[in-house]
Amino acid sequence: MVFHTEEFHDVLRIWDGPVEKGILLKEASGSILPSDVHSTFNSVVLQFNTDFFTSKQGFAIQFSVSTATSCNDPGIPQNGSRSGDSKEAGDSIVFQCDPGYALQGDAKISCVQIENRFFWQPDPPTCIAPCGGILTGPSGVILSPNYPEPYPPGKECDWKLTVSPDYVIALVFHTFNLEPGYDFLHIYDGPNSLSPLIGSFYDTQLPERIESSSNSLFLAFRSDASVSNTGFVIHYTGVC
């Protein structure tokens, strides 16, 4: 199967049953092949909306029909994992995300049967790279929003890092790719943007290891409204 649309602008939405029921099964755009979709009704509606600009290859979708006797496999979220495999009515499954990602939705879902319909309640969650956050653990991962996909245009994301009082923070860059001259990562030696500026980083050159002078750092990511690159992966660690 094939799936390639202009990300964020040309979007395919798949609805479980009539659109007016408001049960959205999938919203997809970009070049990553979406996971399989299973309805709980005897009909689905596909809506494809495009803008007036860039066109891509599009998509080819195959469908089949079956009789439900249990809930469909809810899958494993990209950049996450799950505990539990049973899909009978009353069973539950628990999800968690990889380091650097945040769970969108409930961590625990249950299989529900109403007459001949079997469905998960609530909907299975997803794992996303969030736009900013407050990080207080002894170590962690900072990802550009939407990673590993290109970061969205027009983003303003702030991360505040705080470790134990007697520690400083070391940043190690593993991936770095920002649009030169337009998208920036500003790093401040302290708790906010009024703290001394360590540096403003862009382009594809991997920054050297950075170490704070105190137990806090402030990172501010800014992207313009046009070109998006792959972004960054940064590991932070509290150092005694």
C-alpha positions as YAML, in Angstrom:
chain: A
units: angstrom
residues:
- id: 1
  name: MET
  ca: [0.00, 0.00, 0.00]
- id: 2
  name: VAL
  ca: [1.04, 3.63, -0.55]
- id: 3
  name: PHE
  ca: [0.53, 6.79, 1.49]
- id: 4
  name: HIS
  ca: [2.16, 10.15, 0.69]
- id: 5
  name: THR
  ca: [0.39, 13.49, 1.17]
- id: 6
  name: GLU
  ca: [1.60, 16.99, 1.96]
- id: 7
  name: GLU
  ca: [2.07, 16.92, 5.73]
- id: 8
  name: PHE
  ca: [-0.31, 19.09, 7.79]
- id: 9
  name: HIS
  ca: [-2.00, 20.46, 4.64]
- id: 10
  name: ASP
  ca: [-3.45, 17.45, 2.78]
- id: 11
  name: VAL
  ca: [-5.22, 15.26, 5.35]
- id: 12
  name: LEU
  ca: [-7.14, 11.96, 5.19]
- id: 13
  name: ARG
  ca: [-9.74, 11.38, 7.92]
- id: 14
  name: ILE
  ca: [-11.44, 8.03, 8.46]
- id: 15
  name: TRP
  ca: [-14.71, 7.96, 10.42]
- id: 16
  name: ASP
  ca: [-16.28, 4.96, 12.17]
- id: 17
  name: GLY
  ca: [-19.80, 4.93, 10.75]
- id: 18
  name: PRO
  ca: [-21.53, 8.18, 9.71]
- id: 19
  name: VAL
  ca: [-19.56, 11.39, 10.17]
- id: 20
  name: GLU
  ca: [-22.30, 12.86, 12.36]
- id: 21
  name: LYS
  ca: [-21.57, 10.22, 15.03]
- id: 22
  name: GLY
  ca: [-18.21, 11.96, 15.48]
- id: 23
  name: ILE
  ca: [-16.09, 8.81, 15.90]
- id: 24
  name: LEU
  ca: [-12.78, 9.59, 14.20]
- id: 25
  name: LEU
  ca: [-10.72, 6.44, 13.66]
- id: 26
  name: LYS
  ca: [-7.68, 7.95, 12.00]
- id: 27
  name: GLU
  ca: [-6.29, 11.29, 10.84]
- id: 28
  name: ALA
  ca: [-3.23, 10.94, 8.62]
- id: 29
  name: SER
  ca: [-0.90, 13.08, 6.53]
- id: 30
  name: GLY
  ca: [2.75, 12.97, 5.51]
- id: 31
  name: SER
  ca: [4.77, 10.04, 4.24]
- id: 32
  name: ILE
  ca: [4.54, 7.46, 7.05]
- id: 33
  name: LEU
  ca: [2.23, 4.55, 6.16]
- id: 34
  name: PRO
  ca: [-0.65, 4.60, 8.70]
- id: 35
  name: SER
  ca: [-1.38, 1.51, 10.76]
- id: 36
  name: ASP
  ca: [-4.40, -0.66, 9.94]
- id: 37
  name: VAL
  ca: [-7.83, 0.72, 10.82]
- id: 38
  name: HIS
  ca: [-10.81, -1.40, 11.96]
- id: 39
  name: SER
  ca: [-14.37, -0.09, 12.18]
- id: 40
  name: THR
  ca: [-16.90, -1.08, 14.83]
- id: 41
  name: PHE
  ca: [-19.87, -0.25, 12.56]
- id: 42
  name: ASN
  ca: [-20.77, -1.74, 9.18]
- id: 43
  name: SER
  ca: [-19.65, 1.42, 7.37]
- id: 44
  name: VAL
  ca: [-16.78, 3.88, 7.29]
- id: 45
  name: VAL
  ca: [-16.42, 7.34, 5.73]
- id: 46
  name: LEU
  ca: [-13.15, 8.57, 4.23]
- id: 47
  name: GLN
  ca: [-12.66, 12.34, 3.88]
- id: 48
  name: PHE
  ca: [-9.64, 13.69, 1.99]
- id: 49
  name: ASN
  ca: [-8.97, 17.43, 2.10]
- id: 50
  name: THR
  ca: [-6.20, 19.14, 0.13]
- id: 51
  name: ASP
  ca: [-4.97, 22.72, -0.05]
- id: 52
  name: PHE
  ca: [-4.26, 24.76, -3.18]
- id: 53
  name: PHE
  ca: [-0.50, 24.21, -3.31]
- id: 54
  name: THR
  ca: [1.86, 21.21, -3.18]
- id: 55
  name: SER
  ca: [0.61, 17.82, -4.44]
- id: 56
  name: LYS
  ca: [2.14, 14.45, -3.53]
- id: 57
  name: GLN
  ca: [1.68, 10.87, -4.76]
- id: 58
  name: GLY
  ca: [-1.46, 10.24, -2.71]
- id: 59
  name: PHE
  ca: [-2.59, 6.87, -1.35]
- id: 60
  name: ALA
  ca: [-3.84, 3.38, -2.20]
- id: 61
  name: ILE
  ca: [-5.98, 1.63, 0.44]
- id: 62
  name: GLN
  ca: [-7.19, -1.96, 0.58]
- id: 63
  name: PHE
  ca: [-10.28, -2.96, 2.57]
- id: 64
  name: SER
  ca: [-11.86, -6.23, 3.68]
- id: 65
  name: VAL
  ca: [-14.95, -7.35, 5.64]
- id: 66
  name: SER
  ca: [-15.16, -9.59, 8.72]
- id: 67
  name: THR
  ca: [-17.49, -10.38, 11.65]
- id: 68
  name: ALA
  ca: [-16.37, -9.08, 15.04]
- id: 69
  name: THR
  ca: [-16.22, -11.46, 18.04]
- id: 70
  name: SER
  ca: [-13.81, -9.38, 20.13]
- id: 71
  name: CYS
  ca: [-12.15, -5.98, 20.08]
- id: 72
  name: ASN
  ca: [-9.69, -5.26, 17.31]
- id: 73
  name: ASP
  ca: [-5.99, -5.22, 18.08]
- id: 74
  name: PRO
  ca: [-5.39, -1.64, 19.32]
- id: 75
  name: GLY
  ca: [-1.81, -1.79, 18.07]
- id: 76
  name: ILE
  ca: [1.31, -0.39, 19.65]
- id: 77
  name: PRO
  ca: [1.76, 3.37, 19.39]
- id: 78
  name: GLN
  ca: [4.72, 4.58, 17.41]
- id: 79
  name: ASN
  ca: [7.44, 5.48, 19.95]
- id: 80
  name: GLY
  ca: [5.67, 3.54, 22.68]
- id: 81
  name: SER
  ca: [4.80, 0.11, 24.09]
- id: 82
  name: ARG
  ca: [1.91, -1.73, 25.71]
- id: 83
  name: SER
  ca: [1.26, -4.32, 28.41]
- id: 84
  name: GLY
  ca: [-1.45, -6.90, 27.73]
- id: 85
  name: ASP
  ca: [-2.71, -8.69, 24.62]
- id: 86
  name: SER
  ca: [-6.19, -9.98, 25.47]
- id: 87
  name: LYS
  ca: [-9.00, -8.39, 23.44]
- id: 88
  name: GLU
  ca: [-12.11, -9.96, 24.96]
- id: 89
  name: ALA
  ca: [-14.95, -7.86, 26.39]
- id: 90
  name: GLY
  ca: [-13.91, -6.57, 29.83]
- id: 91
  name: ASP
  ca: [-10.17, -6.92, 29.20]
- id: 92
  name: SER
  ca: [-7.79, -3.95, 29.63]
- id: 93
  name: ILE
  ca: [-4.48, -2.92, 28.08]
- id: 94
  name: VAL
  ca: [-1.96, -0.39, 29.45]
- id: 95
  name: PHE
  ca: [0.28, 1.82, 27.29]
- id: 96
  name: GLN
  ca: [3.45, 3.82, 27.91]
- id: 97
  name: CYS
  ca: [5.72, 6.00, 25.78]
- id: 98
  name: ASP
  ca: [9.44, 5.89, 25.06]
- id: 99
  name: PRO
  ca: [11.68, 8.49, 26.77]
- id: 100
  name: GLY
  ca: [11.08, 11.99, 25.42]
- id: 101
  name: TYR
  ca: [7.53, 11.27, 24.26]
- id: 102
  name: ALA
  ca: [4.24, 12.12, 25.99]
- id: 103
  name: LEU
  ca: [1.07, 10.04, 26.05]
- id: 104
  name: GLN
  ca: [-1.91, 11.62, 24.30]
- id: 105
  name: GLY
  ca: [-4.97, 9.97, 25.81]
- id: 106
  name: ASP
  ca: [-5.49, 7.54, 28.67]
- id: 107
  name: ALA
  ca: [-2.80, 5.01, 29.57]
- id: 108
  name: LYS
  ca: [-5.42, 2.28, 30.23]
- id: 109
  name: ILE
  ca: [-8.18, 1.25, 27.83]
- id: 110
  name: SER
  ca: [-10.84, -1.49, 28.13]
- id: 111
  name: CYS
  ca: [-12.69, -3.64, 25.60]
- id: 112
  name: VAL
  ca: [-16.43, -2.90, 25.64]
- id: 113
  name: GLN
  ca: [-19.24, -4.91, 24.02]
- id: 114
  name: ILE
  ca: [-22.60, -3.29, 23.18]
- id: 115
  name: GLU
  ca: [-24.81, -5.75, 21.31]
- id: 116
  name: ASN
  ca: [-22.71, -6.84, 18.29]
- id: 117
  name: ARG
  ca: [-20.22, -3.96, 18.55]
- id: 118
  name: PHE
  ca: [-16.83, -4.45, 20.21]
- id: 119
  name: PHE
  ca: [-14.69, -1.36, 20.78]
- id: 120
  name: TRP
  ca: [-12.00, 0.09, 23.04]
- id: 121
  name: GLN
  ca: [-12.98, 2.73, 25.55]
- id: 122
  name: PRO
  ca: [-11.47, 5.26, 25.59]
- id: 123
  name: ASP
  ca: [-9.68, 5.29, 22.23]
- id: 124
  name: PRO
  ca: [-6.11, 3.91, 22.15]
- id: 125
  name: PRO
  ca: [-3.58, 6.65, 22.96]
- id: 126
  name: THR
  ca: [-0.70, 7.92, 20.86]
- id: 127
  name: CYS
  ca: [2.83, 9.02, 21.77]
- id: 128
  name: ILE
  ca: [4.00, 12.42, 20.58]
- id: 129
  name: ALA
  ca: [7.12, 14.52, 21.01]
- id: 130
  name: PRO
  ca: [5.65, 17.48, 22.93]
- id: 131
  name: CYS
  ca: [6.27, 21.15, 22.32]
- id: 132
  name: GLY
  ca: [8.11, 22.07, 25.52]
- id: 133
  name: GLY
  ca: [7.64, 20.98, 29.11]
- id: 134
  name: ILE
  ca: [8.97, 21.03, 32.66]
- id: 135
  name: LEU
  ca: [11.55, 18.29, 33.27]
- id: 136
  name: THR
  ca: [12.66, 17.51, 36.80]
- id: 137
  name: GLY
  ca: [14.07, 13.97, 36.61]
- id: 138
  name: PRO
  ca: [17.77, 13.19, 37.09]
- id: 139
  name: SER
  ca: [18.07, 12.52, 33.34]
- id: 140
  name: GLY
  ca: [15.89, 12.55, 30.25]
- id: 141
  name: VAL
  ca: [15.42, 13.18, 26.56]
- id: 142
  name: ILE
  ca: [14.36, 16.36, 24.76]
- id: 143
  name: LEU
  ca: [12.92, 16.00, 21.27]
- id: 144
  name: SER
  ca: [11.88, 18.60, 18.74]
- id: 145
  name: PRO
  ca: [8.07, 18.63, 18.39]
- id: 146
  name: ASN
  ca: [6.69, 15.84, 16.19]
- id: 147
  name: TYR
  ca: [10.05, 14.00, 16.06]
- id: 148
  name: PRO
  ca: [11.02, 11.80, 14.15]
- id: 149
  name: GLU
  ca: [8.86, 13.65, 11.60]
- id: 150
  name: PRO
  ca: [9.85, 17.23, 10.71]
- id: 151
  name: TYR
  ca: [8.86, 19.80, 13.31]
- id: 152
  name: PRO
  ca: [5.77, 21.89, 12.47]
- id: 153
  name: PRO
  ca: [6.12, 25.47, 11.22]
- id: 154
  name: GLY
  ca: [5.45, 28.43, 13.50]
- id: 155
  name: LYS
  ca: [6.26, 26.69, 16.79]
- id: 156
  name: GLU
  ca: [7.39, 28.28, 20.06]
- id: 157
  name: CYS
  ca: [8.44, 25.55, 22.49]
- id: 158
  name: ASP
  ca: [10.09, 26.09, 25.88]
- id: 159
  name: TRP
  ca: [11.66, 23.47, 28.14]
- id: 160
  name: LYS
  ca: [12.65, 24.14, 31.73]
- id: 161
  name: LEU
  ca: [15.13, 21.61, 33.17]
- id: 162
  name: THR
  ca: [15.74, 21.35, 36.92]
- id: 163
  name: VAL
  ca: [17.81, 18.75, 38.79]
- id: 164
  name: SER
  ca: [18.88, 18.38, 42.45]
- id: 165
  name: PRO
  ca: [20.31, 21.56, 44.02]
- id: 166
  name: ASP
  ca: [23.89, 20.28, 44.26]
- id: 167
  name: TYR
  ca: [24.00, 19.19, 40.61]
- id: 168
  name: VAL
  ca: [24.57, 20.87, 37.26]
- id: 169
  name: ILE
  ca: [23.08, 19.79, 33.91]
- id: 170
  name: ALA
  ca: [24.96, 18.31, 30.98]
- id: 171
  name: LEU
  ca: [23.38, 18.38, 27.49]
- id: 172
  name: VAL
  ca: [24.57, 15.95, 24.80]
- id: 173
  name: PHE
  ca: [23.27, 16.38, 21.25]
- id: 174
  name: HIS
  ca: [22.62, 13.22, 19.23]
- id: 175
  name: THR
  ca: [20.75, 14.71, 16.25]
- id: 176
  name: PHE
  ca: [20.50, 18.33, 15.15]
- id: 177
  name: ASN
  ca: [19.01, 19.73, 11.94]
- id: 178
  name: LEU
  ca: [17.30, 23.15, 11.89]
- id: 179
  name: GLU
  ca: [16.61, 25.46, 8.96]
- id: 180
  name: PRO
  ca: [19.67, 27.77, 8.82]
- id: 181
  name: GLY
  ca: [18.99, 31.38, 9.74]
- id: 182
  name: TYR
  ca: [15.26, 30.91, 10.41]
- id: 183
  name: ASP
  ca: [14.73, 28.20, 13.02]
- id: 184
  name: PHE
  ca: [16.68, 28.41, 16.30]
- id: 185
  name: LEU
  ca: [17.28, 26.62, 19.58]
- id: 186
  name: HIS
  ca: [18.27, 29.14, 22.28]
- id: 187
  name: ILE
  ca: [19.80, 27.72, 25.48]
- id: 188
  name: TYR
  ca: [19.94, 29.81, 28.67]
- id: 189
  name: ASP
  ca: [22.04, 29.15, 31.77]
- id: 190
  name: GLY
  ca: [19.25, 29.36, 34.32]
- id: 191
  name: PRO
  ca: [15.50, 28.93, 34.86]
- id: 192
  name: ASN
  ca: [14.15, 31.28, 32.17]
- id: 193
  name: SER
  ca: [14.92, 33.41, 29.11]
- id: 194
  name: LEU
  ca: [16.23, 36.24, 31.32]
- id: 195
  name: SER
  ca: [19.15, 34.01, 32.32]
- id: 196
  name: PRO
  ca: [22.53, 34.35, 30.53]
- id: 197
  name: LEU
  ca: [22.39, 33.04, 26.97]
- id: 198
  name: ILE
  ca: [24.73, 30.08, 26.39]
- id: 199
  name: GLY
  ca: [24.13, 30.04, 22.67]
- id: 200
  name: SER
  ca: [21.69, 30.08, 19.75]
- id: 201
  name: PHE
  ca: [21.96, 27.03, 17.52]
- id: 202
  name: TYR
  ca: [20.74, 26.20, 14.00]
- id: 203
  name: ASP
  ca: [21.86, 24.44, 10.79]
- id: 204
  name: THR
  ca: [23.08, 20.81, 10.75]
- id: 205
  name: GLN
  ca: [26.28, 21.10, 12.78]
- id: 206
  name: LEU
  ca: [26.00, 19.07, 15.97]
- id: 207
  name: PRO
  ca: [26.61, 21.37, 18.97]
- id: 208
  name: GLU
  ca: [29.28, 20.43, 21.48]
- id: 209
  name: ARG
  ca: [28.39, 19.15, 24.96]
- id: 210
  name: ILE
  ca: [26.92, 21.92, 27.13]
- id: 211
  name: GLU
  ca: [27.08, 22.13, 30.91]
- id: 212
  name: SER
  ca: [25.13, 24.57, 33.07]
- id: 213
  name: SER
  ca: [26.58, 26.55, 35.96]
- id: 214
  name: SER
  ca: [23.61, 25.72, 38.22]
- id: 215
  name: ASN
  ca: [20.89, 23.09, 38.56]
- id: 216
  name: SER
  ca: [18.63, 24.61, 35.88]
- id: 217
  name: LEU
  ca: [18.58, 25.25, 32.14]
- id: 218
  name: PHE
  ca: [16.03, 26.87, 29.85]
- id: 219
  name: LEU
  ca: [15.66, 25.83, 26.19]
- id: 220
  name: ALA
  ca: [13.60, 27.85, 23.71]
- id: 221
  name: PHE
  ca: [12.86, 26.48, 20.22]
- id: 222
  name: ARG
  ca: [11.48, 28.77, 17.52]
- id: 223
  name: SER
  ca: [10.50, 27.79, 13.96]
- id: 224
  name: ASP
  ca: [9.28, 30.12, 11.22]
- id: 225
  name: ALA
  ca: [6.25, 29.60, 9.00]
- id: 226
  name: SER
  ca: [7.99, 27.90, 6.07]
- id: 227
  name: VAL
  ca: [10.62, 25.14, 5.80]
- id: 228
  name: SER
  ca: [10.73, 22.38, 8.43]
- id: 229
  name: ASN
  ca: [13.70, 20.08, 9.06]
- id: 230
  name: THR
  ca: [14.08, 16.90, 11.11]
- id: 231
  name: GLY
  ca: [14.87, 18.71, 14.37]
- id: 232
  name: PHE
  ca: [16.88, 17.43, 17.32]
- id: 233
  name: VAL
  ca: [17.43, 14.74, 19.93]
- id: 234
  name: ILE
  ca: [19.12, 15.91, 23.15]
- id: 235
  name: HIS
  ca: [19.94, 13.88, 26.25]
- id: 236
  name: TYR
  ca: [20.29, 15.70, 29.57]
- id: 237
  name: THR
  ca: [21.86, 14.38, 32.76]
- id: 238
  name: GLY
  ca: [22.35, 15.81, 36.24]
- id: 239
  name: VAL
  ca: [26.08, 15.88, 37.05]
- id: 240
  name: CYS
  ca: [27.44, 16.10, 40.59]
...
